[in-house]
Amino acid sequence: MNWGTIPFRLEGEPPFAVDDYIFVPDIRNRLAGDLKQIPAYVISGTDVRPFSLFIDDMTEDEREIIRSGSLINYNRKRRGL
């Protein structure tokens, strides 16, 4: 979390493989709301398949660290730098 990595979780087997892309639309806004079901898409060549991710409960500070991109950016923003 300190480096701005979003701690996504997944139920069951991953629906993607090596070299696939994962697209999570509107993630910045989703971090402000419910984290129990986050729509995502696997992009494999020309094939696009929906699936769902989730994030365990986070404090408001943890959410803001992620939205800021890292703990360094979060602290810089809080200090007005």
mmCIF file as gemmi writes it, N, C-alpha and C atoms, coordinates in Angstrom:
data_model
loop_
_atom_site.group_PDB
_atom_site.id
_atom_site.type_symbol
_atom_site.label_atom_id
_atom_site.label_alt_id
_atom_site.label_comp_id
_atom_site.label_asym_id
_atom_site.label_entity_id
_atom_site.label_seq_id
_atom_site.pdbx_PDB_ins_code
_atom_site.Cartn_x
_atom_site.Cartn_y
_atom_site.Cartn_z
_atom_site.occupancy
_atom_site.B_iso_or_equiv
_atom_site.pdbx_formal_charge
_atom_site.auth_seq_id
_atom_site.auth_asym_id
_atom_site.pdbx_PDB_model_num
ATOM 1 N N . MET Axp A 1 ? 0.823 -1.186 0 1 0 ? 1 A 1
ATOM 2 C CA . MET Axp A 1 ? 0 0 0 1 0 ? 1 A 1
ATOM 3 C C . MET Axp A 1 ? 0.87 1.254 0 1 0 ? 1 A 1
ATOM 4 N N . ASN Axp A 2 ? 2.011 1.208 0.674 1 0 ? 2 A 1
ATOM 5 C CA . ASN Axp A 2 ? 2.868 2.394 0.747 1 0 ? 2 A 1
ATOM 6 C C . ASN Axp A 2 ? 3.317 2.884 -0.617 1 0 ? 2 A 1
ATOM 7 N N . TRP Axp A 3 ? 3.354 1.991 -1.6 1 0 ? 3 A 1
ATOM 8 C CA . TRP Axp A 3 ? 3.797 2.37 -2.937 1 0 ? 3 A 1
ATOM 9 C C . TRP Axp A 3 ? 2.627 2.577 -3.885 1 0 ? 3 A 1
ATOM 10 N N . GLY Axp A 4 ? 1.408 2.647 -3.361 1 0 ? 4 A 1
ATOM 11 C CA . GLY Axp A 4 ? 0.244 2.927 -4.198 1 0 ? 4 A 1
ATOM 12 C C . GLY Axp A 4 ? -0.308 1.714 -4.919 1 0 ? 4 A 1
ATOM 13 N N . THR Axp A 5 ? 0.128 0.536 -4.525 1 0 ? 5 A 1
ATOM 14 C CA . THR Axp A 5 ? -0.371 -0.686 -5.146 1 0 ? 5 A 1
ATOM 15 C C . THR Axp A 5 ? -1.746 -1.019 -4.581 1 0 ? 5 A 1
ATOM 16 N N . ILE Axp A 6 ? -2.703 -1.206 -5.449 1 0 ? 6 A 1
ATOM 17 C CA . ILE Axp A 6 ? -4.058 -1.506 -5.002 1 0 ? 6 A 1
ATOM 18 C C . ILE Axp A 6 ? -4.124 -2.981 -4.611 1 0 ? 6 A 1
ATOM 19 N N . PRO Axp A 7 ? -4.551 -3.291 -3.384 1 0 ? 7 A 1
ATOM 20 C CA . PRO Axp A 7 ? -4.548 -4.682 -2.902 1 0 ? 7 A 1
ATOM 21 C C . PRO Axp A 7 ? -5.786 -5.466 -3.353 1 0 ? 7 A 1
ATOM 22 N N . PHE Axp A 8 ? -5.917 -5.647 -4.667 1 0 ? 8 A 1
ATOM 23 C CA . PHE Axp A 8 ? -7.051 -6.408 -5.207 1 0 ? 8 A 1
ATOM 24 C C . PHE Axp A 8 ? -7.01 -7.845 -4.723 1 0 ? 8 A 1
ATOM 25 N N . ARG Axp A 9 ? -8.188 -8.413 -4.553 1 0 ? 9 A 1
ATOM 26 C CA . ARG Axp A 9 ? -8.325 -9.837 -4.231 1 0 ? 9 A 1
ATOM 27 C C . ARG Axp A 9 ? -9.294 -10.443 -5.224 1 0 ? 9 A 1
ATOM 28 N N . LEU Axp A 10 ? -9.259 -11.745 -5.319 1 0 ? 10 A 1
ATOM 29 C CA . LEU Axp A 10 ? -10.035 -12.468 -6.317 1 0 ? 10 A 1
ATOM 30 C C . LEU Axp A 10 ? -10.553 -13.757 -5.706 1 0 ? 10 A 1
ATOM 31 N N . GLU Axp A 11 ? -11.82 -14.052 -5.927 1 0 ? 11 A 1
ATOM 32 C CA . GLU Axp A 11 ? -12.389 -15.338 -5.487 1 0 ? 11 A 1
ATOM 33 C C . GLU Axp A 11 ? -12.088 -16.394 -6.545 1 0 ? 11 A 1
ATOM 34 N N . GLY Axp A 12 ? -11.625 -17.549 -6.129 1 0 ? 12 A 1
ATOM 35 C CA . GLY Axp A 12 ? -11.422 -18.656 -7.059 1 0 ? 12 A 1
ATOM 36 C C . GLY Axp A 12 ? -10.184 -18.508 -7.928 1 0 ? 12 A 1
ATOM 37 N N . GLU Axp A 13 ? -10.196 -19.245 -9.02 1 0 ? 13 A 1
ATOM 38 C CA . GLU Axp A 13 ? -9.068 -19.265 -9.953 1 0 ? 13 A 1
ATOM 39 C C . GLU Axp A 13 ? -9.03 -17.994 -10.79 1 0 ? 13 A 1
ATOM 40 N N . PRO Axp A 14 ? -7.847 -17.484 -11.082 1 0 ? 14 A 1
ATOM 41 C CA . PRO Axp A 14 ? -7.74 -16.286 -11.921 1 0 ? 14 A 1
ATOM 42 C C . PRO Axp A 14 ? -8.273 -16.551 -13.33 1 0 ? 14 A 1
ATOM 43 N N . PRO Axp A 15 ? -9.072 -15.613 -13.864 1 0 ? 15 A 1
ATOM 44 C CA . PRO Axp A 15 ? -9.607 -15.791 -15.214 1 0 ? 15 A 1
ATOM 45 C C . PRO Axp A 15 ? -8.673 -15.235 -16.289 1 0 ? 15 A 1
ATOM 46 N N . PHE Axp A 16 ? -7.405 -15.047 -15.939 1 0 ? 16 A 1
ATOM 47 C CA . PHE Axp A 16 ? -6.456 -14.467 -16.873 1 0 ? 16 A 1
ATOM 48 C C . PHE Axp A 16 ? -5.179 -15.291 -16.877 1 0 ? 16 A 1
ATOM 49 N N . ALA Axp A 17 ? -4.354 -15.034 -17.892 1 0 ? 17 A 1
ATOM 50 C CA . ALA Axp A 17 ? -3.097 -15.76 -18.05 1 0 ? 17 A 1
ATOM 51 C C . ALA Axp A 17 ? -1.956 -14.762 -18.247 1 0 ? 17 A 1
ATOM 52 N N . VAL Axp A 18 ? -0.757 -15.281 -18.313 1 0 ? 18 A 1
ATOM 53 C CA . VAL Axp A 18 ? 0.408 -14.453 -18.599 1 0 ? 18 A 1
ATOM 54 C C . VAL Axp A 18 ? 0.173 -13.738 -19.93 1 0 ? 18 A 1
ATOM 55 N N . ASP Axp A 19 ? 0.537 -12.476 -19.984 1 0 ? 19 A 1
ATOM 56 C CA . ASP Axp A 19 ? 0.41 -11.602 -21.16 1 0 ? 19 A 1
ATOM 57 C C . ASP Axp A 19 ? -0.993 -11.056 -21.378 1 0 ? 19 A 1
ATOM 58 N N . ASP Axp A 20 ? -1.972 -11.418 -20.547 1 0 ? 20 A 1
ATOM 59 C CA . ASP Axp A 20 ? -3.287 -10.783 -20.605 1 0 ? 20 A 1
ATOM 60 C C . ASP Axp A 20 ? -3.195 -9.431 -19.9 1 0 ? 20 A 1
ATOM 61 N N . TYR Axp A 21 ? -4.1 -8.539 -20.24 1 0 ? 21 A 1
ATOM 62 C CA . TYR Axp A 21 ? -4.204 -7.253 -19.564 1 0 ? 21 A 1
ATOM 63 C C . TYR Axp A 21 ? -5.442 -7.26 -18.689 1 0 ? 21 A 1
ATOM 64 N N . ILE Axp A 22 ? -5.391 -6.539 -17.583 1 0 ? 22 A 1
ATOM 65 C CA . ILE Axp A 22 ? -6.556 -6.386 -16.712 1 0 ? 22 A 1
ATOM 66 C C . ILE Axp A 22 ? -6.905 -4.907 -16.685 1 0 ? 22 A 1
ATOM 67 N N . PHE Axp A 23 ? -8.139 -4.618 -17.016 1 0 ? 23 A 1
ATOM 68 C CA . PHE Axp A 23 ? -8.634 -3.238 -17.037 1 0 ? 23 A 1
ATOM 69 C C . PHE Axp A 23 ? -9.68 -3.083 -15.946 1 0 ? 23 A 1
ATOM 70 N N . VAL Axp A 24 ? -9.482 -2.089 -15.071 1 0 ? 24 A 1
ATOM 71 C CA . VAL Axp A 24 ? -10.422 -1.803 -13.989 1 0 ? 24 A 1
ATOM 72 C C . VAL Axp A 24 ? -10.897 -0.363 -14.189 1 0 ? 24 A 1
ATOM 73 N N . PRO Axp A 25 ? -12.068 -0.193 -14.819 1 0 ? 25 A 1
ATOM 74 C CA . PRO Axp A 25 ? -12.537 1.166 -15.117 1 0 ? 25 A 1
ATOM 75 C C . PRO Axp A 25 ? -12.931 1.936 -13.859 1 0 ? 25 A 1
ATOM 76 N N . ASP Axp A 26 ? -12.64 3.23 -13.876 1 0 ? 26 A 1
ATOM 77 C CA . ASP Axp A 26 ? -13.099 4.162 -12.846 1 0 ? 26 A 1
ATOM 78 C C . ASP Axp A 26 ? -12.648 3.784 -11.429 1 0 ? 26 A 1
ATOM 79 N N . ILE Axp A 27 ? -11.457 3.21 -11.315 1 0 ? 27 A 1
ATOM 80 C CA . ILE Axp A 27 ? -11.009 2.708 -10.018 1 0 ? 27 A 1
ATOM 81 C C . ILE Axp A 27 ? -10.846 3.829 -8.989 1 0 ? 27 A 1
ATOM 82 N N . ARG Axp A 28 ? -10.418 4.997 -9.408 1 0 ? 28 A 1
ATOM 83 C CA . ARG Axp A 28 ? -10.238 6.097 -8.443 1 0 ? 28 A 1
ATOM 84 C C . ARG Axp A 28 ? -11.556 6.398 -7.73 1 0 ? 28 A 1
ATOM 85 N N . ASN Axp A 29 ? -12.65 6.485 -8.455 1 0 ? 29 A 1
ATOM 86 C CA . ASN Axp A 29 ? -13.952 6.743 -7.834 1 0 ? 29 A 1
ATOM 87 C C . ASN Axp A 29 ? -14.449 5.547 -7.038 1 0 ? 29 A 1
ATOM 88 N N . ARG Axp A 30 ? -14.161 4.359 -7.498 1 0 ? 30 A 1
ATOM 89 C CA . ARG Axp A 30 ? -14.6 3.152 -6.777 1 0 ? 30 A 1
ATOM 90 C C . ARG Axp A 30 ? -13.934 3.038 -5.411 1 0 ? 30 A 1
ATOM 91 N N . LEU Axp A 31 ? -12.728 3.562 -5.279 1 0 ? 31 A 1
ATOM 92 C CA . LEU Axp A 31 ? -12.032 3.511 -3.987 1 0 ? 31 A 1
ATOM 93 C C . LEU Axp A 31 ? -12.771 4.312 -2.916 1 0 ? 31 A 1
ATOM 94 N N . ALA Axp A 32 ? -13.634 5.216 -3.312 1 0 ? 32 A 1
ATOM 95 C CA . ALA Axp A 32 ? -14.404 6.011 -2.358 1 0 ? 32 A 1
ATOM 96 C C . ALA Axp A 32 ? -15.671 5.288 -1.913 1 0 ? 32 A 1
ATOM 97 N N . GLY Axp A 33 ? -16.041 4.206 -2.595 1 0 ? 33 A 1
ATOM 98 C CA . GLY Axp A 33 ? -17.297 3.526 -2.298 1 0 ? 33 A 1
ATOM 99 C C . GLY Axp A 33 ? -17.106 2.098 -1.815 1 0 ? 33 A 1
ATOM 100 N N . ASP Axp A 34 ? -18.042 1.246 -2.214 1 0 ? 34 A 1
ATOM 101 C CA . ASP Axp A 34 ? -18.054 -0.157 -1.814 1 0 ? 34 A 1
ATOM 102 C C . ASP Axp A 34 ? -16.918 -0.909 -2.506 1 0 ? 34 A 1
ATOM 103 N N . LEU Axp A 35 ? -16.151 -1.659 -1.739 1 0 ? 35 A 1
ATOM 104 C CA . LEU Axp A 35 ? -15.009 -2.39 -2.273 1 0 ? 35 A 1
ATOM 105 C C . LEU Axp A 35 ? -15.282 -3.88 -2.421 1 0 ? 35 A 1
ATOM 106 N N . LYS Axp A 36 ? -16.522 -4.289 -2.194 1 0 ? 36 A 1
ATOM 107 C CA . LYS Axp A 36 ? -16.847 -5.72 -2.18 1 0 ? 36 A 1
ATOM 108 C C . LYS Axp A 36 ? -16.989 -6.333 -3.565 1 0 ? 36 A 1
ATOM 109 N N . GLN Axp A 37 ? -17.34 -5.53 -4.567 1 0 ? 37 A 1
ATOM 110 C CA . GLN Axp A 37 ? -17.49 -6.06 -5.918 1 0 ? 37 A 1
ATOM 111 C C . GLN Axp A 37 ? -17.071 -4.983 -6.907 1 0 ? 37 A 1
ATOM 112 N N . ILE Axp A 38 ? -15.883 -5.141 -7.457 1 0 ? 38 A 1
ATOM 113 C CA . ILE Axp A 38 ? -15.314 -4.158 -8.37 1 0 ? 38 A 1
ATOM 114 C C . ILE Axp A 38 ? -15.248 -4.794 -9.759 1 0 ? 38 A 1
ATOM 115 N N . PRO Axp A 39 ? -15.992 -4.24 -10.717 1 0 ? 39 A 1
ATOM 116 C CA . PRO Axp A 39 ? -15.958 -4.816 -12.061 1 0 ? 39 A 1
ATOM 117 C C . PRO Axp A 39 ? -14.598 -4.601 -12.731 1 0 ? 39 A 1
ATOM 118 N N . ALA Axp A 40 ? -14.147 -5.631 -13.416 1 0 ? 40 A 1
ATOM 119 C CA . ALA Axp A 40 ? -12.881 -5.582 -14.135 1 0 ? 40 A 1
ATOM 120 C C . ALA Axp A 40 ? -13.036 -6.396 -15.413 1 0 ? 40 A 1
ATOM 121 N N . TYR Axp A 41 ? -12.046 -6.264 -16.292 1 0 ? 41 A 1
ATOM 122 C CA . TYR Axp A 41 ? -12.079 -6.964 -17.571 1 0 ? 41 A 1
ATOM 123 C C . TYR Axp A 41 ? -10.723 -7.555 -17.878 1 0 ? 41 A 1
ATOM 124 N N . VAL Axp A 42 ? -10.728 -8.782 -18.391 1 0 ? 42 A 1
ATOM 125 C CA . VAL Axp A 42 ? -9.519 -9.416 -18.909 1 0 ? 42 A 1
ATOM 126 C C . VAL Axp A 42 ? -9.496 -9.117 -20.401 1 0 ? 42 A 1
ATOM 127 N N . ILE Axp A 43 ? -8.381 -8.589 -20.868 1 0 ? 43 A 1
ATOM 128 C CA . ILE Axp A 43 ? -8.215 -8.335 -22.299 1 0 ? 43 A 1
ATOM 129 C C . ILE Axp A 43 ? -7.119 -9.27 -22.785 1 0 ? 43 A 1
ATOM 130 N N . SER Axp A 44 ? -7.526 -10.187 -23.626 1 0 ? 44 A 1
ATOM 131 C CA . SER Axp A 44 ? -6.617 -11.199 -24.147 1 0 ? 44 A 1
ATOM 132 C C . SER Axp A 44 ? -6.706 -11.165 -25.666 1 0 ? 44 A 1
ATOM 133 N N . GLY Axp A 45 ? -5.744 -10.51 -26.291 1 0 ? 45 A 1
ATOM 134 C CA . GLY Axp A 45 ? -5.82 -10.325 -27.747 1 0 ? 45 A 1
ATOM 135 C C . GLY Axp A 45 ? -7.016 -9.437 -28.069 1 0 ? 45 A 1
ATOM 136 N N . THR Axp A 46 ? -7.975 -9.968 -28.823 1 0 ? 46 A 1
ATOM 137 C CA . THR Axp A 46 ? -9.197 -9.213 -29.149 1 0 ? 46 A 1
ATOM 138 C C . THR Axp A 46 ? -10.367 -9.636 -28.269 1 0 ? 46 A 1
ATOM 139 N N . ASP Axp A 47 ? -10.145 -10.583 -27.381 1 0 ? 47 A 1
ATOM 140 C CA . ASP Axp A 47 ? -11.193 -11.081 -26.488 1 0 ? 47 A 1
ATOM 141 C C . ASP Axp A 47 ? -11.236 -10.247 -25.209 1 0 ? 47 A 1
ATOM 142 N N . VAL Axp A 48 ? -12.434 -9.806 -24.815 1 0 ? 48 A 1
ATOM 143 C CA . VAL Axp A 48 ? -12.631 -9.045 -23.575 1 0 ? 48 A 1
ATOM 144 C C . VAL Axp A 48 ? -13.666 -9.786 -22.729 1 0 ? 48 A 1
ATOM 145 N N . ARG Axp A 49 ? -13.274 -10.147 -21.501 1 0 ? 49 A 1
ATOM 146 C CA . ARG Axp A 49 ? -14.163 -10.899 -20.613 1 0 ? 49 A 1
ATOM 147 C C . ARG Axp A 49 ? -14.293 -10.186 -19.277 1 0 ? 49 A 1
ATOM 148 N N . PRO Axp A 50 ? -15.528 -10.01 -18.792 1 0 ? 50 A 1
ATOM 149 C CA . PRO Axp A 50 ? -15.707 -9.379 -17.488 1 0 ? 50 A 1
ATOM 150 C C . PRO Axp A 50 ? -15.443 -10.356 -16.338 1 0 ? 50 A 1
ATOM 151 N N . PHE Axp A 51 ? -15.003 -9.835 -15.228 1 0 ? 51 A 1
ATOM 152 C CA . PHE Axp A 51 ? -14.896 -10.599 -13.99 1 0 ? 51 A 1
ATOM 153 C C . PHE Axp A 51 ? -14.947 -9.604 -12.837 1 0 ? 51 A 1
ATOM 154 N N . SER Axp A 52 ? -14.873 -10.08 -11.622 1 0 ? 52 A 1
ATOM 155 C CA . SER Axp A 52 ? -15.042 -9.215 -10.466 1 0 ? 52 A 1
ATOM 156 C C . SER Axp A 52 ? -13.869 -9.36 -9.499 1 0 ? 52 A 1
ATOM 157 N N . LEU Axp A 53 ? -13.445 -8.229 -8.955 1 0 ? 53 A 1
ATOM 158 C CA . LEU Axp A 53 ? -12.405 -8.179 -7.926 1 0 ? 53 A 1
ATOM 159 C C . LEU Axp A 53 ? -13.006 -7.615 -6.654 1 0 ? 53 A 1
ATOM 160 N N . PHE Axp A 54 ? -12.268 -7.704 -5.555 1 0 ? 54 A 1
ATOM 161 C CA . PHE Axp A 54 ? -12.677 -7.021 -4.336 1 0 ? 54 A 1
ATOM 162 C C . PHE Axp A 54 ? -11.427 -6.594 -3.577 1 0 ? 54 A 1
ATOM 163 N N . ILE Axp A 55 ? -11.633 -5.692 -2.635 1 0 ? 55 A 1
ATOM 164 C CA . ILE Axp A 55 ? -10.56 -5.223 -1.769 1 0 ? 55 A 1
ATOM 165 C C . ILE Axp A 55 ? -11.064 -5.347 -0.339 1 0 ? 55 A 1
ATOM 166 N N . ASP Axp A 56 ? -10.229 -5.894 0.547 1 0 ? 56 A 1
ATOM 167 C CA . ASP Axp A 56 ? -10.61 -5.976 1.957 1 0 ? 56 A 1
ATOM 168 C C . ASP Axp A 56 ? -10.823 -4.565 2.507 1 0 ? 56 A 1
ATOM 169 N N . ASP Axp A 57 ? -11.568 -4.48 3.599 1 0 ? 57 A 1
ATOM 170 C CA . ASP Axp A 57 ? -11.861 -3.17 4.19 1 0 ? 57 A 1
ATOM 171 C C . ASP Axp A 57 ? -10.579 -2.371 4.411 1 0 ? 57 A 1
ATOM 172 N N . MET Axp A 58 ? -10.667 -1.082 4.112 1 0 ? 58 A 1
ATOM 173 C CA . MET Axp A 58 ? -9.546 -0.169 4.31 1 0 ? 58 A 1
ATOM 174 C C . MET Axp A 58 ? -10.045 1.054 5.059 1 0 ? 58 A 1
ATOM 175 N N . THR Axp A 59 ? -9.152 1.653 5.824 1 0 ? 59 A 1
ATOM 176 C CA . THR Axp A 59 ? -9.5 2.909 6.492 1 0 ? 59 A 1
ATOM 177 C C . THR Axp A 59 ? -9.551 4.02 5.447 1 0 ? 59 A 1
ATOM 178 N N . GLU Axp A 60 ? -10.104 5.15 5.823 1 0 ? 60 A 1
ATOM 179 C CA . GLU Axp A 60 ? -10.155 6.283 4.899 1 0 ? 60 A 1
ATOM 180 C C . GLU Axp A 60 ? -8.742 6.756 4.563 1 0 ? 60 A 1
ATOM 181 N N . ASP Axp A 61 ? -7.824 6.724 5.527 1 0 ? 61 A 1
ATOM 182 C CA . ASP Axp A 61 ? -6.429 7.098 5.252 1 0 ? 61 A 1
ATOM 183 C C . ASP Axp A 61 ? -5.797 6.142 4.239 1 0 ? 61 A 1
ATOM 184 N N . GLU Axp A 62 ? -6.038 4.842 4.386 1 0 ? 62 A 1
ATOM 185 C CA . GLU Axp A 62 ? -5.497 3.87 3.434 1 0 ? 62 A 1
ATOM 186 C C . GLU Axp A 62 ? -6.048 4.108 2.033 1 0 ? 62 A 1
ATOM 187 N N . ARG Axp A 63 ? -7.331 4.411 1.953 1 0 ? 63 A 1
ATOM 188 C CA . ARG Axp A 63 ? -7.94 4.712 0.651 1 0 ? 63 A 1
ATOM 189 C C . ARG Axp A 63 ? -7.293 5.943 0.033 1 0 ? 63 A 1
ATOM 190 N N . GLU Axp A 64 ? -7.03 6.95 0.852 1 0 ? 64 A 1
ATOM 191 C CA . GLU Axp A 64 ? -6.432 8.185 0.346 1 0 ? 64 A 1
ATOM 192 C C . GLU Axp A 64 ? -4.981 7.959 -0.081 1 0 ? 64 A 1
ATOM 193 N N . ILE Axp A 65 ? -4.252 7.094 0.609 1 0 ? 65 A 1
ATOM 194 C CA . ILE Axp A 65 ? -2.885 6.752 0.195 1 0 ? 65 A 1
ATOM 195 C C . ILE Axp A 65 ? -2.911 6.156 -1.199 1 0 ? 65 A 1
ATOM 196 N N . ILE Axp A 66 ? -3.833 5.24 -1.44 1 0 ? 66 A 1
ATOM 197 C CA . ILE Axp A 66 ? -3.957 4.616 -2.756 1 0 ? 66 A 1
ATOM 198 C C . ILE Axp A 66 ? -4.347 5.659 -3.801 1 0 ? 66 A 1
ATOM 199 N N . ARG Axp A 67 ? -5.347 6.501 -3.485 1 0 ? 67 A 1
ATOM 200 C CA . ARG Axp A 67 ? -5.77 7.539 -4.44 1 0 ? 67 A 1
ATOM 201 C C . ARG Axp A 67 ? -4.64 8.523 -4.742 1 0 ? 67 A 1
ATOM 202 N N . SER Axp A 68 ? -3.761 8.747 -3.763 1 0 ? 68 A 1
ATOM 203 C CA . SER Axp A 68 ? -2.64 9.665 -3.953 1 0 ? 68 A 1
ATOM 204 C C . SER Axp A 68 ? -1.512 9.05 -4.781 1 0 ? 68 A 1
ATOM 205 N N . GLY Axp A 69 ? -1.483 7.742 -4.876 1 0 ? 69 A 1
ATOM 206 C CA . GLY Axp A 69 ? -0.458 7.061 -5.661 1 0 ? 69 A 1
ATOM 207 C C . GLY Axp A 69 ? 0.654 6.454 -4.841 1 0 ? 69 A 1
ATOM 208 N N . SER Axp A 70 ? 0.838 6.932 -3.601 1 0 ? 70 A 1
ATOM 209 C CA . SER Axp A 70 ? 1.841 6.356 -2.698 1 0 ? 70 A 1
ATOM 210 C C . SER Axp A 70 ? 1.786 7.094 -1.368 1 0 ? 70 A 1
ATOM 211 N N . LEU Axp A 71 ? 2.432 6.518 -0.372 1 0 ? 71 A 1
ATOM 212 C CA . LEU Axp A 71 ? 2.502 7.158 0.94 1 0 ? 71 A 1
ATOM 213 C C . LEU Axp A 71 ? 3.284 8.472 0.863 1 0 ? 71 A 1
ATOM 214 N N . ILE Axp A 72 ? 4.318 8.502 0.034 1 0 ? 72 A 1
ATOM 215 C CA . ILE Axp A 72 ? 5.097 9.736 -0.133 1 0 ? 72 A 1
ATOM 216 C C . ILE Axp A 72 ? 4.203 10.851 -0.671 1 0 ? 72 A 1
ATOM 217 N N . ASN Axp A 73 ? 3.434 10.575 -1.715 1 0 ? 73 A 1
ATOM 218 C CA . ASN Axp A 73 ? 2.526 11.587 -2.28 1 0 ? 73 A 1
ATOM 219 C C . ASN Axp A 73 ? 1.46 12 -1.271 1 0 ? 73 A 1
ATOM 220 N N . TYR Axp A 74 ? 0.95 11.039 -0.523 1 0 ? 74 A 1
ATOM 221 C CA . TYR Axp A 74 ? -0.067 11.316 0.496 1 0 ? 74 A 1
ATOM 222 C C . TYR Axp A 74 ? 0.473 12.291 1.539 1 0 ? 74 A 1
ATOM 223 N N . ASN Axp A 75 ? 1.685 12.025 2.051 1 0 ? 75 A 1
ATOM 224 C CA . ASN Axp A 75 ? 2.288 12.906 3.054 1 0 ? 75 A 1
ATOM 225 C C . ASN Axp A 75 ? 2.608 14.275 2.471 1 0 ? 75 A 1
ATOM 226 N N . ARG Axp A 76 ? 3.085 14.296 1.245 1 0 ? 76 A 1
ATOM 227 C CA . ARG Axp A 76 ? 3.38 15.563 0.58 1 0 ? 76 A 1
ATOM 228 C C . ARG Axp A 76 ? 2.104 16.394 0.458 1 0 ? 76 A 1
ATOM 229 N N . LYS Axp A 77 ? 1.018 15.763 0.077 1 0 ? 77 A 1
ATOM 230 C CA . LYS Axp A 77 ? -0.279 16.44 -0.079 1 0 ? 77 A 1
ATOM 231 C C . LYS Axp A 77 ? -0.784 16.97 1.268 1 0 ? 77 A 1
ATOM 232 N N . ARG Axp A 78 ? -0.64 16.171 2.329 1 0 ? 78 A 1
ATOM 233 C CA . ARG Axp A 78 ? -1.087 16.596 3.667 1 0 ? 78 A 1
ATOM 234 C C . ARG Axp A 78 ? -0.291 17.784 4.177 1 0 ? 78 A 1
ATOM 235 N N . ARG Axp A 79 ? 0.97 17.837 3.826 1 0 ? 79 A 1
ATOM 236 C CA . ARG Axp A 79 ? 1.823 18.929 4.301 1 0 ? 79 A 1
ATOM 237 C C . ARG Axp A 79 ? 1.769 20.147 3.384 1 0 ? 79 A 1
ATOM 238 N N . GLY Axp A 80 ? 1.027 20.035 2.288 1 0 ? 80 A 1
ATOM 239 C CA . GLY Axp A 80 ? 0.883 21.173 1.373 1 0 ? 80 A 1
ATOM 240 C C . GLY Axp A 80 ? 2.112 21.452 0.551 1 0 ? 80 A 1
ATOM 241 N N . LEU Axp A 81 ? 2.908 20.443 0.282 1 0 ? 81 A 1
ATOM 242 C CA . LEU Axp A 81 ? 4.14 20.635 -0.505 1 0 ? 81 A 1
ATOM 243 C C . LEU Axp A 81 ? 3.884 20.42 -1.97 1 0 ? 81 A 1
